[in-house]
Amino acid sequence: MAGREMNATLRLYFNYVPIGIISALIIKQIVIPMDGQLAISFPVLIGCLSTAVTIKVLNMFLPSVMIGAILGWAARYCMS
């Protein structure tokens, strides 16, 4: 599609595709099937939320992901 003219509706649609895919992947990791029911993985939720808050505060990607991974790991292995 490079170099081709797109109408505004199609361009708007393609702008939201990456957000939708990333959201679906994150939700799939947070909400997990367990014993025939859906359960929330709190370590993953804590890691995701801490990453989101950190990236909002610091405006730096790599440190935010590292902090989220560390807090998610701590929630998984220190709380159980």
Buried (B, 14 or more C-beta within 10 A) or exposed (E): EEEEEEEEEEEEEEEEEEEEEEEEEBEEEBBEEEEEEEEEBEBBBBBBBBBEEBBEEEEEEEEBBEBBEEBBEBBBEEEE
